[in-house]
Structures are given as C-alpha cells and as structure tokens.
Amino acid sequence: MKFKPPSFLDGIESPVDGEKAMRKYARENRPLDLFSAPVPENAAEGSDASNPVIVVGIDEVGRGPLAGPVVACAAVLKSPDALLTLNDSKKLTRAKREAMFENVKEACVCYAIASASVEEIDRMNILEADFLAMRRALQSLGMPGINESAPEIPVEVKGSFADALGAPLSSLVPPLSLQNSLLIAVDGNLKIRGVPPESQIPVVKGDGRIASISAASILAKVFRDRYMDKLAEKYPGYGFEVNAGYGTKFHLDGIRKLGFTPEHRKSFHPKL
C-alpha cells in the first residue's frame, strides 16, 4: 500500500522545519506513561517526562544498480538544527557528501548503517532486501521485535535508542513500550515490512524534507560509495568507483568485455 505525505508537512520545504514538524507530531501522538522515572536532562530534544519520543529518519541507497549491496541507514539527530546543511544526498556532489560525512555522524545521537547482499537481493527481490537492510539498521539501534541475521557487511553503528532517550531501556514499562516512543520517518511512499506500521510515517521525497532522513541518506550513500570503491580495486574495468554499480555505458562495456562478477545481481542482468 502506497502512502501520501502527511498533511502536517504541507507547505514545508526545509529539512529542519520538517524535522521540527515531525517531532511536534510525535510528541502529540505518542502514548503516555512509558517511563517508570522522569527522563534525564540529557535526553534528546523533543523528549519530556510525560511523553518521551524519538524521531528516526531512515533511507536507503542502491536499489537500481546492477552490482553491489543495497544499504540503509537509520539516524536520530541530536536536534532538528544539529546540521543546517543537511539535504537530499542526490542533490549533493560526492565531494560535498564526503566533506559532510563526519559532521553528519557528529550531528546524530545515534545511527546504524546496514545492508543486504547481492545474494539476498537475488533471492528475495530488491524491495524485500531493502526492507531487510532497514530492519537490520533499526535492530542495531535496539528496536525490539526484530530478529534478523547479521549482514554480510558489518553494521556501522553509533549509540542506540537508549542514548537518544537518555535512559536505559530497562526503565521502560514494559520493555516493548520502546516501540511506542519511536516514530520512524521513512523516505518514500511505503512502510517497512516487518516493523509495526503504527510506528512509521512514509514521506515522499523525505530526504529533502526531513533532516533525520537527510542525515540517513548521506550516511548510507557515502558508506555504499566507499564500499563500491573497494570493489573497483578488486574488479577493475567496470568503473564501480565512478558509477557505484549503475548501468552506465562504461559499466555495460566492461560486462561485455570481462563478463559478470560475483558482485553483479543475477536478477538485474541487462540485455547486452
């Protein structure tokens, strides 16, 4: 089922304003009495003792390439304006994304970058592999109710949802109430399969409208580009370092000349 952007984002263009609107909505619509004790002063902005909340931005890269994994990132910002230069990663040059990478990490109270492999993409299709990578990212941050296997590429993770709440998960009553304090802003028009639908809001073009999605977009893109650089060293002649596995003319010429590598998706084989 496809979803339209929520009405509370109407007229909002700035990722910072979108993040503020998402946090306001979350504070006003999350269940109360989640904690057995007040939230400490160092809790993420938007939390309070009666209604703690975390807005999690999540995005993916790598759905369209002929080669390489799909990569997803879940990110929680320290504040809506933690990094004012956040925007859709596709609108930024690679040099700009690389220059921002460490600053984006610093702007996050927690994040996790996870993936689904070429073999998983071929076995379950790209959309389901996309959802798998997203669930792995959420699981790495401590979201309950998810029990996925470890990905082929190790997850890069900083902190957890406990850090975003500013309190140990054991203080939640009951522990599974953590999911009631999460609002996941998903880039696109679909909800993540295998994650409680009531905890998610899809946002079309969210990587340019919600700051936490923008952060996730940049982290996922830089992570995947760097991984494709390593594949370019292992499999020269396909231009992975410049095309990230997409079907450019140089890449297709490389396939014609050298054949497919183990990193090519069998279900994506082009007509040559």
Legacy VTK file of the C-alpha trace (Angstrom):
# vtk DataFile Version 3.0
C-alpha trace
ASCII
DATASET POLYDATA
POINTS 272 float
0.000 0.000 0.000
1.343 3.391 -1.013
1.001 6.385 1.298
0.772 10.124 0.690
2.830 12.609 2.725
1.112 13.553 5.997
-0.866 16.784 5.950
1.172 18.314 8.793
4.088 18.581 6.332
2.078 20.603 3.791
3.993 23.669 2.700
7.198 22.640 4.453
10.314 22.587 2.279
13.206 22.982 4.740
14.525 19.714 6.246
14.930 21.482 9.597
11.314 22.691 9.575
10.196 19.231 8.503
12.106 17.655 11.389
10.521 20.089 13.838
7.048 19.322 12.484
7.680 15.576 12.726
8.850 15.878 16.344
5.853 18.033 17.240
3.509 15.471 15.723
5.297 12.660 17.560
5.083 14.413 20.932
1.371 14.994 20.468
0.522 11.485 19.268
2.730 9.041 21.202
1.303 7.093 24.168
1.946 8.499 27.641
3.439 6.940 30.800
6.224 4.999 29.065
8.781 5.583 31.822
8.949 4.474 35.393
11.125 7.508 36.143
11.492 11.024 34.674
13.633 11.384 31.576
17.078 12.781 32.474
18.076 16.253 31.351
20.428 14.881 28.680
17.579 13.189 26.764
17.269 14.012 23.062
15.423 17.214 22.199
11.709 16.549 21.949
11.621 14.183 24.920
9.867 15.051 28.174
8.991 13.213 31.361
5.393 12.549 30.337
5.857 11.647 26.676
9.392 10.706 25.548
9.783 10.417 21.794
12.427 9.634 19.213
12.094 10.570 15.545
14.152 8.144 13.460
14.951 9.023 9.865
15.570 6.071 7.567
16.661 5.917 3.942
18.336 3.521 1.523
20.654 3.658 -1.466
21.435 1.105 -4.124
18.061 -0.111 -5.350
18.825 0.492 -9.020
22.447 -0.620 -9.640
23.411 -3.781 -11.489
26.023 -4.621 -8.847
26.692 -4.269 -5.146
24.551 -4.357 -1.996
21.601 -2.230 -1.010
22.452 -0.085 2.027
20.104 1.511 4.560
20.694 3.903 7.427
18.574 4.786 10.448
19.557 8.054 12.131
18.433 10.121 15.122
19.614 13.730 15.225
20.627 15.491 18.430
18.333 18.351 17.459
16.402 19.427 14.319
19.031 22.057 13.523
22.069 19.987 14.513
23.445 20.428 10.977
21.845 23.156 8.881
23.450 21.980 5.611
21.576 18.665 5.604
19.728 17.922 2.371
18.923 15.117 -0.047
22.201 13.281 -0.796
21.271 13.123 -4.501
21.416 16.932 -4.644
24.985 16.953 -3.348
28.174 16.109 -5.193
30.209 13.192 -3.946
32.882 15.610 -2.757
30.304 17.529 -0.734
28.879 14.341 0.790
32.350 13.154 1.731
33.144 16.525 3.296
29.944 16.350 5.360
30.225 12.693 6.393
31.933 13.097 9.773
29.862 16.172 10.623
26.660 14.236 9.923
27.832 11.452 12.232
28.566 14.002 14.943
25.120 15.579 14.491
23.484 12.211 15.254
22.896 10.999 18.801
22.780 7.524 17.229
22.797 5.910 13.802
23.232 2.498 12.190
24.205 1.653 8.619
23.270 -1.852 7.463
22.939 -3.714 4.175
21.512 -6.622 2.250
23.823 -8.594 -0.013
23.641 -9.324 -3.723
22.644 -12.911 -2.902
19.804 -11.677 -0.670
18.643 -9.257 -3.366
18.507 -12.074 -5.917
16.766 -14.448 -3.520
14.037 -12.173 -2.180
13.820 -9.269 -4.711
15.151 -5.745 -4.292
12.212 -4.319 -2.316
12.295 -7.066 0.318
16.097 -6.790 0.518
15.647 -3.057 1.003
13.287 -3.702 3.919
15.748 -6.259 5.322
18.573 -3.694 5.367
16.278 -1.200 7.096
15.223 -3.720 9.749
18.858 -4.587 10.393
19.640 -0.900 10.950
16.733 -0.490 13.381
17.647 -3.707 15.183
21.227 -2.490 15.629
19.916 0.592 17.435
17.872 -1.523 19.833
14.387 -1.653 18.354
12.539 -4.598 19.931
10.673 -7.251 17.989
13.231 -7.600 15.187
15.465 -10.659 14.947
17.388 -10.531 11.683
20.637 -12.317 10.864
23.875 -10.345 10.743
24.547 -8.825 7.306
27.499 -9.830 5.142
28.961 -6.330 5.520
29.316 -5.471 9.239
26.907 -2.831 10.511
28.417 0.558 11.304
26.669 1.784 14.427
26.937 4.638 16.893
24.934 4.584 20.106
21.400 3.282 20.490
17.840 4.385 21.102
18.649 4.242 24.812
21.156 7.057 24.218
18.510 9.030 22.341
16.065 8.626 25.220
18.734 9.456 27.776
17.698 6.475 29.903
18.315 2.713 29.951
15.774 0.564 28.133
15.169 -1.277 31.407
13.384 1.841 32.681
10.645 1.375 30.097
7.457 -0.223 31.389
7.171 -2.733 29.791
10.385 -3.004 27.704
8.462 -3.436 24.450
6.959 0.010 25.009
10.111 1.331 23.353
8.375 0.964 20.019
5.691 3.344 21.288
8.321 6.022 21.827
9.652 5.685 18.266
8.328 7.456 15.202
10.117 6.268 12.076
10.174 8.702 9.172
10.683 6.539 6.073
11.781 8.043 2.777
9.291 7.151 0.042
5.661 6.053 -0.067
5.892 2.619 1.582
6.123 1.363 5.153
8.839 -1.127 6.124
7.523 -4.663 6.176
8.191 -6.390 9.493
8.107 -3.151 11.531
4.940 -2.022 13.380
3.059 0.110 10.830
1.735 2.456 13.513
5.342 3.449 14.289
6.022 4.625 10.722
5.252 7.647 8.545
6.366 7.432 4.901
7.420 10.790 3.464
7.728 11.134 -0.311
10.989 12.946 -1.116
11.656 12.820 2.599
15.414 13.052 2.110
14.864 16.689 1.164
12.078 17.393 3.681
13.047 15.760 6.996
16.509 16.442 8.446
16.937 12.989 10.027
16.100 11.329 6.691
18.621 13.660 5.021
21.264 12.532 7.523
20.448 8.863 6.895
20.592 9.473 3.134
24.087 10.982 3.278
25.482 8.342 5.639
24.100 5.471 3.554
25.312 6.978 0.273
28.873 7.663 1.424
29.107 4.232 3.066
27.986 2.474 -0.117
30.173 4.599 -2.423
33.223 3.718 -0.349
32.307 0.042 -0.468
31.997 0.243 -4.270
35.454 1.874 -4.377
36.823 -1.286 -2.744
35.018 -3.443 -5.297
36.574 -1.340 -8.061
40.016 -2.312 -6.791
39.022 -5.973 -6.696
37.231 -5.917 -10.049
38.815 -3.241 -12.282
37.335 -2.444 -15.649
33.715 -1.790 -14.644
34.060 1.737 -13.266
32.497 0.928 -9.896
34.438 3.823 -8.387
32.549 6.317 -10.577
29.222 4.615 -11.368
28.604 2.853 -7.996
27.367 -0.173 -9.922
24.745 1.619 -12.014
24.373 0.606 -15.653
26.431 3.291 -17.357
27.906 2.768 -20.827
31.358 2.170 -19.332
29.932 -0.407 -16.938
27.994 -2.212 -19.692
31.084 -2.198 -21.936
33.028 -3.730 -19.040
30.477 -6.522 -18.721
30.641 -7.211 -22.457
34.421 -7.409 -22.309
35.001 -9.077 -18.929
31.722 -10.779 -18.076
29.822 -10.603 -14.809
31.492 -10.592 -11.393
30.176 -12.314 -8.242
29.082 -8.815 -7.137
26.625 -8.472 -10.021
22.960 -9.095 -9.281
21.756 -12.050 -11.354
18.195 -10.789 -11.190
19.331 -7.459 -12.667
21.266 -8.785 -15.675
20.821 -6.345 -18.574
20.374 -7.199 -22.222
23.785 -6.790 -23.816
LINES 1 273
272 0 1 2 3 4 5 6 7 8 9 10 11 12 13 14 15 16 17 18 19 20 21 22 23 24 25 26 27 28 29 30 31 32 33 34 35 36 37 38 39 40 41 42 43 44 45 46 47 48 49 50 51 52 53 54 55 56 57 58 59 60 61 62 63 64 65 66 67 68 69 70 71 72 73 74 75 76 77 78 79 80 81 82 83 84 85 86 87 88 89 90 91 92 93 94 95 96 97 98 99 100 101 102 103 104 105 106 107 108 109 110 111 112 113 114 115 116 117 118 119 120 121 122 123 124 125 126 127 128 129 130 131 132 133 134 135 136 137 138 139 140 141 142 143 144 145 146 147 148 149 150 151 152 153 154 155 156 157 158 159 160 161 162 163 164 165 166 167 168 169 170 171 172 173 174 175 176 177 178 179 180 181 182 183 184 185 186 187 188 189 190 191 192 193 194 195 196 197 198 199 200 201 202 203 204 205 206 207 208 209 210 211 212 213 214 215 216 217 218 219 220 221 222 223 224 225 226 227 228 229 230 231 232 233 234 235 236 237 238 239 240 241 242 243 244 245 246 247 248 249 250 251 252 253 254 255 256 257 258 259 260 261 262 263 264 265 266 267 268 269 270 271
